Amino acid sequence: HPELKCCQVDLDPKSNVAEIIPGLVDELFSNNNENQVAIRDGSRYVARLVRQQKQKLSADQKLPILENQPVELKLSEYGLIENLDWKVMQRRPPQGNEVEIQVKAVGLNFRDVLNSLGLLKEYYAEVLGITNVSQLTLGFECVGVIASVGENVSQWQVGDEVMALVYNGFSSFVTTPATSVLAKPKDMSFTEAATLPLTFATACYGLQHLAKIKPGDRVLIHSAAGGVGQAAVQIALQAGAEVFATASPPKWEFLKSAGVKNIMNSRNLDFADEIMKLTSGKGVDIVFNSLNGEHIDKSFDVLATEGRFVEIGKIGIWDRQKVMQKRPDANYFPFDIGEEIQQQPDLVGQISDELNRQYEEGKLKELSYKVFPSTEIKDAFRYMQQGKHIGKVVITMPETGDEPKSSETGDEPKSIKPEASYLITGGLGNLGLEVAQWMVKGGAKHIVLTGRRNPNETVQKIIEEIEEAGASVTVLLGDISSQESLSKILEEISASLPPLKGVIHAAGVLEDGLLRNLSWQQFTKVMSPKVTGTWYLHEMTKDLSLDFFVCFSSMAAMIGNGGQGNYAAANAFMDALAHYRRGLGMSGLSINWSTWAGGGMAASLDSSQQKQLEKSGLTAIKPEQGMQALELLLPGSSSQVGVLPVNWSEFFRQTPTAEKIPLLSGFVSSKPAASTIQKKSSFIEELEAKAISERMELLTTHIRSMLAKTLGLEDAQKIGMREPLFDLGLDSLMAVELKNRLESSLNVTLSSTLLFDYPVLEKLVKHLADDVIPVKFSEETDEKDETENVEWETDDSSTDDSEDDPTRYQEMSEDDVMDLLAKKLESLGG
C-alpha cells in the first residue's frame, strides 16, 4: 500500500522523550522518501541493501555441466508451449524397493499439454502441493532399460527392458518404486511400447477391474480415437462387448478400421439420442467417460439401470453425492490410475501380467502413434494441443553418456563438529532434511529433527539414508511455539545426546491473504513458529555456548511480497532477533532466502504469487546452491544476509515501483532512461512510431500474425475480419495461449474471457484499440470507428450473433469461465 506512505522510525531507547520528539517531528514532516530510519545518539541512519562481497557464490562453485549429461524437461513459466526446454538433471540412486530406468521413449499425454498451458495449476496446488512451476515435472509414462536397482528388489535386473508409470517421464533417468514398473513386451520396439503403459493400464483397470466387463455388454467409449480410447476399444472388443464410440468426424474412418461399427460425434450431444435409437431404448451397460459438461449428463441418460459409469476425467466431473441424487442405481467409478497404483502396490504387476499375456496371444497390439525426437518437443506438444493426433504421440529421448562421478567437496564446512549435537526445527520438512544431509556430509554425527507430526514414509527413508551415512538421527515431536513442548525437547537433548552446539530454525507456516482481509488468527498462526518459537529458542538456549543460531527467514521480510504481510512481519522478527543476539555478543544469523526449487516455504505461495515471483527476475535456489551459501555464511560475522538470485534490471522492469524503494537504491541502474524504455513493449513502440492513420492496420496485421502462429496457419491474410475464430480451429487451449501471447506482446493484462467476448478478428482488434492499448488510434473525438485504412469485410453471413454476443460472458465468475473452458476441451479429446 504505497499510497499510505508508511515509514518505520526506530527511536533510541536510551534517550528520553524530550530528546526524541524534535527528531521524530522532523522525520515525520520531511519530504524525503526514506521509509526505514533509525536514530541513535543523535545520528540518523537509513537502511540500504548492499551486495555481499566476501562470501557470495563464485562461478567455480557451481556444479559443472558435462557433455552428454542427463536432462529433464522443464517449464520456465506457465502459459506458452515455447516455455518448455531441456535442463540438466541430477540422477538419484535408487533406494530400497526402487529402480532407476534409463529412459528411451516417452508417451505424451493430454495432461502434459494442460500443465504447460497452466490450466491445472490450481488442481496441482490443492491435490499435489505443487505451487511453483519449478516443482512441476512432466511425463506420466516411459519405457527404457533398468540402469540400477535398490535393495530388496528381486524382480528386476540391470538391463531389463521395461515400461513404467511415473511423474517425471521426460527425463534421461527416472528413479521410481519397483511396483510402478511393467515388463515391456519382448517383440516391441521402445517407441511402440511407449503407447502402452498409461493407456492400457487405465483402460484395463477401468473396464476389467472396476466395471467387470463381460461378453454382450454394451459399452460407450468417449474420445475413442485417443490413446486411452483406443486401448479401451481393444479391451472391450476382446471381451466380446458391443462398442459405441464417439470421436471427431475426421477420425471415424480410423475407428471403423479398428472394428468399431457404432460411431458418433464427440463434439455435440446427438450421441445420446442415437444410442437410445440403436439400442431400442435400452441404453448401455458401461460408460467409459473422459468428456465433461453436458456430455456427462447425457452419458448418464443413456446408462442402463444399475449400469457402470467409469470416469477418468478430472475437470468438472460429478461427485458421488451428485450421482446418488440423480442416479442412485448406477455404479460410479471415478479414478486416477496413478493414485490407484500408489494405494495398491500389486496392481501394476497384475496389469502387466494380463497385458503381456494378451499381447503374446495376439489379442492386443500397440496403438497408432506419431514419433517426435526430443529436439522437436515443442512441436510434439503443439501437435497434441491442436488435436491432430490419433492414438499416441511418442517422444524419443537423446542418448546420454555415463553418469558423472560425484567429487568430494573438499574441506568440511566450518563450525560442524562430530562430538556435538545440532537441532533443526522444521527438520522433517524439505529444507530441514536438506540441511541435515548437508551437515552429515560435513561431519555431523548427532542430528535432532523436530516437527509436529510423525515422519511419513518418504521422510523416514531419508532419515535412514542419513543414518546409513554414519550419523544418529533423533526425531522429537513437539510444537516449538509451546514453551512446555520446547522445554521437553531441549531436556531430552541435554539428557541423552552430546552438547547442543548449533540451532537451525527452519520451522514455519504460511497463511497468505491481502492485508485488509487477514484475520488476527491468520497472523497468530504464521507468527507462532516465527515469533513465539524463535523467542523461546533464544531464551532457552541463551545460556548455552552455541557455535551458531541460524534463522531461516524470507525475502518477504527484506523486499516485501504481495499477500504476505503476516509472513513478512513474522520473518522480520527473526531478522531483528539475529541482530539482537549479535548485539549481546551471541551467535545469530538470519538468512532471507528467496524461492527454493522443489521445496521450502516460498514454494507454497499461491498461484498468483508464484507467477509474480517467476516474472520478477528472481531465480529459484537449488538445494545444492542453498547449502553452498549456508556453508559460506555460517562461520561469518553477518547478522542478516539475503540469498536472492535476482536479475535486478528485470526485477525493476517487472516491478517499476520498486525503483522508488530506498532500500534497493544501490541496485537501480544509473541510466535514468533505461528502465523507462524497458517498460514498453517493442510493438507498442512500433505503434507509437507510426502515423495515427496507419496504426489500426499495423495492429490488425500484428493480431492476425499471432492468430496464425497459434492456429498453425502459414498465411495470416486468410483469416477474415469477421470469420469466427473457433470455426478456424481455435479451441479453449489455443485461446489461453493466444491471450498469453497478446499479454506478452502488448505488455497488458487481459480478461480470461477475451476470445469468448470478442470471437472474431474485427471485434478483437477494435476492443484492443479502444479499451486496452494506451495508444491513440484515431483523430476523431467521438466513438466513430476509423476503418478507411483496414480492409474490413462486409459479409455478415459467417457470424452468428447469438454465439458472438459478449454479454453472455460479462457476468461470469472466474469459476464459470474455467467451466466454459473445460467444456471446450472435448474438442481435443477424440
N, C-alpha and C positions, 0 to 999 in steps of 0.2 A: 504493500500500500504506500507507494511513494508520495501519494497526494497528502498523506498525513505528516510528511516531513519529520519523521521520528529522529530523535537524537539521544544517544546514550552519554551521559556525563558521569564519570566516576570521580567522586569528590574525595579529597584527602581525609581519611578517618582520624588523622592525628590533629587536624585543625579544628578550631572552634567555629561556631556558627557565624560569628561576626566576621571572621576572616574568609569564610566560604562564600557568603552571599554576593559580594561585589563581583567576584569572578564568575559565579553562576549566572548572574543577571547579564553580564557582558556576553557570555556564551549564548544565552537564550535569544538575545536580540541582535546577534551578529548576522551578517548576510552571507557567511561562508557556507560551503556545502558539507563541512565535516559532520559526520554523524556518530563517530566514536571518539570520545575525548576523555582524557584522564588528567586530573590536576593534582600535582604532588609538590609540596614545598614551594608553592607559588609558581611552579612551572607548568606549562600546558603541553600535553603530549597527544598526538593523534596516531591512529592505527594505520599501518601500511603492510601489505603483503609483499614480501621480498623473496627472491629466489634463494633456495638453499645451495650454497656454493660448495661446501666441503664434502657433503655426503650424498649428493644426488647420484642417481644411477648413471653409470657411464656406458658407452656403446658396447665396450668389450665384455660387459657383464650380462648382456642379453644372450639368450640361447641362440647358438648358431643355426642357420638354415642350410642344411646339407642338400646336395643334389639327390634327386630321387627320394626325398624324404616323404613319408606318408602324408596324405592330405585328407581334408574333410570339407564338405560343402557347407558354407555358412551364408547367412543373410545379414547384410550390414544394416538394413533398415526396411521395415515393413512397407509394402505398398507397390513395389515395382519388381518385376522379374529381373530387370537389369541389375538389381542389388545382390544377386546371387554370385558367389565367387568361391573358388577353391582356396582353402587356407591350410597352412602347415598344421598337422595334428601331432599329439603325443600318444604313443601307444601305451595301453595299460595292460600289464601282465595279468593273466587270469589268476583268480584266487580259487579257493576251494569250490568245487562244483561249477566251475566256469571253463569256457574255452575261448580261444582267440581265433578269429577267422580272417584270413586274407581275402578280401572281397574281390570278386571277378566281375560281377554284374549286379545291377540293382533294378528292381521294378519300381517305376514311378507311379505314385498314387495320387488320386484327386486331392486328398488331404494335404499333400505336399504343396500343391498349387494354391490351395486356400491359405495355407500358412504363409507362403511367400507374399500373398496379397494382404495379409494381416486380418483376414476375416475370421480367424479362430483365436485371436488374441485373448478375448475375454474368457472363452471356454478353457483355454490352456492355463490362464492365470487362476481360474476358480478351481479347476479339477486337477491340474498337474502342477500348479505352483510356478509356472513359467511366466515371469512378469517382464523379462528383458529379452530382446531379440538375440542377445549374445548367448542366452541359455538354450535357445531353440536348436534342435537337431532335426535333420531331415532324412527321410528314407525309412520305410517301415518293413522292408524285406530285402534280403540279399542272398546271393549264392557265392560260394567260394570254397577255399581249402582250409582245413584246420591247420593253424600255424603253431599253436601250443595249447596244452591242456593244464588245468589246475589239479589240485589234489582231489581225490575221491571221484574222479571222472574215469570211468572204465569203458563206457560205450563208444567213445570217440578216440581216434588216434591221429597223430600228426600225419597230414597227407590225405585224410578222408575228404571227399567232395560232398559238400553239404548245402542245405538251404536253411534259412533262419528268419524268424520274426523278431525284429529289433526296433529300436527307436532312432538309430543313427546309421542307417544302412549306407548313406552316401559318405563313406569313409574308406580309406585304404585298408584299415584293420578295424575289426569290431570285437570287443570283448563282451560276452553275453552268457547268461546261465545256460548250462548244457541242456536244460529242459526245453529251451526255446529253439533247439536245432532239429532239423529233419534231414533224413538221408536223401541225397539227390539221386533220382533215377539214373542208373548206370549209363544208359544209352543216350541220354540227353546232353546237349551242349549247355554251357553255362547260361547263354542268352535264352535258350528255350526254357531252362529250369527257372529262370528269373520270373517267368509268367505264373508260376505255380504257388509259392508259399502263402501269401496273404489271400489270394483269390480263392484257392481251393480249401484252405483252412477255414475261411469264413463261410463259404457255401456248404462245405461238408458239415461243419458244426451246426449251422442254422437249419439245414434240411434233414440231415441224418440224425444228429444227436438231440436236437430240440424238437423239430416238427415230426420226427419219426416217419419220414416219407415212405410210402408203400405203393405197390403196383395199383394202378387205377385211380390214384389221387389226381385231382385237377389242381394244377399249380400255376399261379400268376407270378411271373418274374418280371419285375420292372427293370428298366435300363439293361435289357438282356444282352445287348451288344458290347457292354463294357466288360472289364476284366472279371469282376465278381459275377456279373450276369452270365457271362459265357460259362464260367465254372458251374454255376447253378443249373444252367441248361443241360450241361453234360451229365451232372449227377441226377437230375430229375428224369431225363430220358433213359439213363441207365437203370433207374429204379422202376421203369415201366409206368411213369406218370404221364398224364396229358398236359402239355405245356401251353400256357397262354403268355405271350411275351409282349412287352412294349419297348419301343425304340423310336428314334427319329427316322422318318421315311427313307433317307439315303442308306440306312443300314439294314433295311428289310431283306434285301436280296441275300446279304450275308447270313442272316438268321435262317432264311429258307434253306440255304446250302448246308446249315448245321442240323437240319431236320425239324425245325420248328414250323408248324403249319398255321397256328393261330397268332397272327402278329398285328399289333395295334400301335397307334401313335402315342408316344410318351409325352408329347408337347401339348396335349389337350386332355379333356376329361371324357371323351367319347368312348374310351375303352370300357367303361362300366356298363353302358347300355349294350355294347357289342358282346361282352362276355355273358350277360344275362340272356341275350338272344341265342348265343351259341350253346349255352348250357340249359336252355329251356327253363330259365328262371331259377336253376338250382345254385348257381354261383360256383365258387372254387373252394377246395378244401384247405389250401395253403396259399398264403400271400407272402412272397419274399420281396420285401419293400426297401427301396433306397431313395424314394422320392419324398416330397414334403408338401405342406399346404393342403389344398383341397384334394390332391391325389390320395392322401391318407384317408380322408372321409369317404371318397368314392371306393377305395380299396376295401374298406370295412363294409361298404354297402354290398359288395359282390362276394364277401366271405360267407360261406355257408354256416348254418348253425353248428356251434361247437368246433368251428374251424380253427386253424392255427395261423397266427399272424406273426411272421418273423421280421423284426425291424433291425436293419443295420445302419440306419441313418443317424445323424447327430443333431441336425438343425430342425427345430420346430416339430419334433416327434411328440406323440401322445405319451402322457404318463399313465401309470397303472390305474390311478383314480379315475381318469377320464375314460379309460377302457371299461372299467367297472360300471360307470354311469351309463355309457352308451351301448356297450356290447358285453354285458356280464357273462354271456355264454362263451365268448371267444377265449382261446388260449393265446396269451400275448407273450412274445419272446423278444424283447429288445436286448441287444448285447453288443459289446465291443470285444473283438476276438483277442486283442492284447490284454484286456483286463481278465478275460476268462482264462487265458493261459497262465497269468500270474496266480490266479486263485486255484487253478487245477494243474499242477505241475506235470501230471501224467498225460494231459490232454494232447500235447504235441506228439508224443510217442504214438498214441492211438491213431491220430490223424495221419501221421507219417506212414505207419504200417498199412493203413487202409488205402492211402493214395498209391503207394508203391505196388501194392498187390494188384489194384485195379489197372495201374499203368502197365505192369508186366503182362497182365492178361489181355491187354489191348482195349480195355473198356474206357480208359480215359486218355487224353492226349494233351499236349501243350496247347496253349491258346495262341491265337493270331497275335502278332506283335510287330512293332517297328523299333529298330535299334538306332540309338544315337551314341556317338563316342562322348567321353567325358568333356572334351573340348567344346562340345555343342550343347552343353547342359541347359543353357537359357533357351535355345531353340526347342529342346525337348519339353520344357515346362510350357512354353507358349503353344506348342503343338497340342498338348493336352488341354490347355486353357481354352483354346478355340474349338474344342470338341471334334477335332479331325480324326481322332484315333478310333480304331475298332480293336477291342481287346486291350493289350498291354503296350505301354511304352517302356522300353528297356534301355538302360544306360550302361555301357561297358566302362569299367574302371581302368585307369592307367597302371602300367607296371611300376613297381617300386623297388628300390634297392634294399639291401639288408637293413635291419633296424639299427639306427645309430646307437653306439655304445655310450652308456652314461659315464660321464667322467666324474672323478671325485671333486668335491667343491673346494678342496684346499684347506686353508686354516679353519678351525672350528670358530663359530661365532663367539664373540666375547660375552662375558657375563653368564655363560651357561656352565654349570658345574655338576659333575656326576654325583657328587656327595650331597646335593641339595634337592629340595622338593620345589615344584613350581605349580602354582594354582592358575587354572584357566577357567574363568567364569563364562557361561555360554559355551562350554567346552564340547558339548555334544552337537553343536551346530557346525555348518560347513567351515567357517573361518576358525572356530576353536580347534577343530580336528586338523586343519592345515597347520596351525601354529604348533600343535602337539607333535605332528610328524616332523616339522622343521626343527623343533627343539631336540627331539631324539636323534636326528641326524647330526645335530651339533654337540651331542654328548650327554644330554639329559637322561637320567636313569629313573627318575621318580616324578610322574606326572599326575596331577589331580584335576579331574574334569568335573565341573558342576553343571547341573541342569535341573529342570523342574519335572522331567519325565524320564522314564527308563529308556535307555538307548534302543533304537529299533535294530532290525537285522543288519541293515547296511552299516550303521554306526558301529555295531558290535564287531562286524568283520574288520573294520578299520582299526578298532581298538586291538583286536587280536593281531593284526599286522604290526602295530606298534610294539606290542609285547614280544612278538617274534623277533623284532629288531634289537631286543635286549633291554627294554625298559619295562618298569612296572607301571600299570595304569590303574588309578583308583577313581572310581566313579562315586561321587557323593551327591545325592539328590537333595535339593533344597531351594528355597527362594532367597536370593541374596538381599532382596529388599526387606526381608524379615530379620530383625536383629537377632531373634532367638534362633532362627534357622542358620544364619551365617555363623553365629557363635558355635553351634554344634559342629559345623563343617571345620572351622578352624581348630576346635578342640580335638577333633578326630585326627587332623593332620599333625598336630603337636604330640598326640599320644602315640601314634603308630608309624610316623614317617620321619625322615631326616628333616632338619630345619628348613622352614619355608624361606626361600631367598628371592622369589620373584612372583609378581602377580600380573597376569594379562586379563584385563576386564573387557571381555568381548560380548557380554550379555546385552540384550536389547530387544525391543519390540516396536512395531510400527502401528499407528492408528491415524492415518492421514485424513485430511479434510481441509477445506478452506477455513481460515481463521474465524470468520464470522459464524461458521457452522459448527465449530468444535464445542463439545460439552466439556465440563470440568472432569468428567470420568475419562474422557479421551486424553486429557492432559495427564491425569494421575497414572493411567495405565502405561503411558510412554515414559513418564518421569520416574516411576518406581525403580526400575533397574538402573537407570542412568543417573538419577539424582540421589534417591534414598540409598540404593545399593552401593553407589560409589562412595557416599559419605561413610556408610557403615564399614566398608572395606578399609577406608582411610583410618577411621577411628580405631578399628580393631587390629590393625597391623602397624600403627604408627610407632609402637614400641619395639618392633622387630627391625633387624638390620637387613633391609631389603636391597638387593642389587638393582632392582628395577620395579617400578609400579607404572604399568602402561595401560592407558585407557584407549579403547578403540572408539574414537569419535567419528564424526561425519563431516563431509564438506558442507552439509546443510548449515552447520553452525559457523562456518567460515565465510561462505559466499552466498548462503541462502538457497532455498529451493521451494518453489510454489507448492502449497498444500501441505507443508511440513513444518508449520510454525511450532507445534509442540515438540517435534523431534529435534528441530534446530535448537530450541531452548534447553532441552534435556542434555544434548551434547555440549552446549555452551557451558553448562555447569561442570562437565567433565574437564573441559579445557581450563576453566578457571581453577579447578581443584589441582590440576597439574602445576599451574603457576604457583598456587598457594603452597603446595608441598615443596617446590623448589625454594620458595621464599623461606621455608622453615629449615632448609638445609637437608631435605629428604629427597629421595629419588622420586621423579614424577615426569611423565611424558604422555601427552595426549596427541594422538595421530588422527588428523581429519582425512579419512580415506574417501576417495572417490568411489564410483560404482565398481563392484567386484564382478569379474566374469565368472558366472556359474554359481554365485552364492553371495552371502553377506546380506546385511540389512538393506543396502541400497538396491539390491536386485529384487526387493519385494515391493518396490514402488508400484503404484497403479499404472495402467497402460498409458494414460496421457502424460504422466510424469516421466515415464520411460522414454516416450517419444521425444519429449522436450530435451531430456538429457542426451539422447543419441544424436540430436541435431545440433547440440550446443557446442560441439568441438571437443567434448570430453571423451576420453577413451577408457574403456573398462580395464581394470587392473587384473592381469592374470595372476593366479595364485603364486607361481614361482617368482614373479616380479615383486609381488607384495612381500613375500618372505625375504627377498633380497633387500628391499627397502627397510624392513624391520631389523634385519641384521646390521645394516649400516647405522640406523638411528639408535638402537638400543644402548650402545656404550657412549652416546653423545651427551651433550650438556643442554640441548634444547628442551624447553618446556612444552612447546607446541609446534607441530610440523604438519603441513598439509601435503598429502601424496596425491597430486592431481595431474595425471597425464592429460594435458589440455593444449589444444591449438588456440592460442589466445586471439589471433586475428579472426578465426572462425567463431569463437565464443562471442566476441564483441559484435561480429556481423549478425549473428543469430539473436543476440540479446543486446540491442543498441543501448538500452537504458543502463546497462552495466558499465558503460564507459564513464558514466557520471558518478559511479560509486568511488569515493575517495580511497577506500581500502585497496582497490585494484588499479590505482592510477599508474603504478610502476610498470604495468603491462600494456597500457594503451599506447598505440603507435604514435610517434612524434609527428607523423604526417597527418595533418588535420583533415585532409580531403579523402584519404584512403577509405576510411570506414564509411563515409558518406556515399562514395561511389559504389561500394560493395552492397549497399542496401537495396539497390535497384537491380532488377534482372536485366540481362543483356537485351532481351526482347523489348522490355519497356523502354529502354534507352533508344532502341531502334525505332520504336513507335514515335517517341518524342522528337526524333530527328527528322521524321517525315513531315511533309506539309499536312495540315489538318484534313484537307480533301483526299489525301491518299491513305490515311490511317485505317479506315474501315476495310479497304481492300487488302491491306497488309495483314490485319487481324484475321480476316476471313481465310486468307491463304495459310496463315500460321495454324489456325484451328483445324483446317482441312488436313494439313500435313500431319498433325498429331492424331487425328482420327484415322487417317490412312495407316500410320505406323501401328496404332493399336489394333486395327482390324486386319493388318497384314495385306493391305492393298498397295499395289505398285503405283497406280495412277490416282493421285488425290483429287484431280479435277472431275473424276467420275462420281464423286459424292455430291449429289444435288442439294441445293439450298433448302428444299422442302421435303426431301426424301427422309422418311422416318429412320432414324439411326438403328433401331432394333431390327428393322427389315433388312439392313445391310449386314446383319450378323452380330451386331453389338449385343452382348449379354451382360448380366449383372457383374460378373468378374471383370470384364473389359471396362465396364462403366466405372468401377472402382479404380482401375489402373489409369483410365483417361482422366479422371478427376485428379489423381495424384500428379499426373504429368502436367496438367494445367496449373495446379497449385505451385509446382516447382518452377515452371516456365514464367508465370506471371507474378510469382512471389506474393500470393494472396491465399486466404483461406476460403474454401468453397463449401457449399452445402452438400450434405450426404446425398440429397435427392436431386442434385444438379441435372443429371442426364434424364431423370424422370420428369422433372419440371420443364425442361427445355429439350425435348427429344428429337428436334430437327435442327440442322445447322443454322438456319436463318434465325430461329429464336434464341439459340445458344449464343451466337455472335452478338445479337442485339442486347441480350441480358448482360454479357460481359462488358460490352462497350458502355451501356447506360448505367449499370448499377455496381460494377465491380472494379474495373481498371481506372485508376486515378489519372486518366489522360483525356484531354478534350478531343472529341471526335467530330464535332460539328460547330459551325459558327452560329447556328440557329439558337435562339433563346427559348423557343417553345419545344414541345415534345415531338415535333415532326421528324420522322426518320430521314437521315441522309443516305440515299440509295443510288445516286447517279453514278458513283464510282464502282459499284458492285453489280455483277450480273445476276440480279435476283430472278428466280424462276417464278412464273405466274400461274402454273398449273396446280390447282388445289386438289386435284383428284387423288393424289397419293397420300393425302393427310386425313387421318381420322380424328375429327375434333374431340370426340369423347375420349380417345386414348391420349391425346396431346394436352388436354386441359390441365394446366398445372395446379388448379385449385384442388384437384383430387389429393394432392400430396402436401399442401401447405400446412394442414393441421396435424400431420403425422408426427408422432413422437419418434425418438431415435430407435426405440424397440420396434415400432411399426415399420420404420424404414428397413431395419435388418430383416424383419419378417418378409417384407416385399422382395428384398434381395435374395433371401433364401428360396422363395418360390421360383425365382428365375433360374436357380441352379439346376433345375431339372433339364434345362436345355442342353446341359453338358453331360447329363447322366447317362443317356442312352445312345 
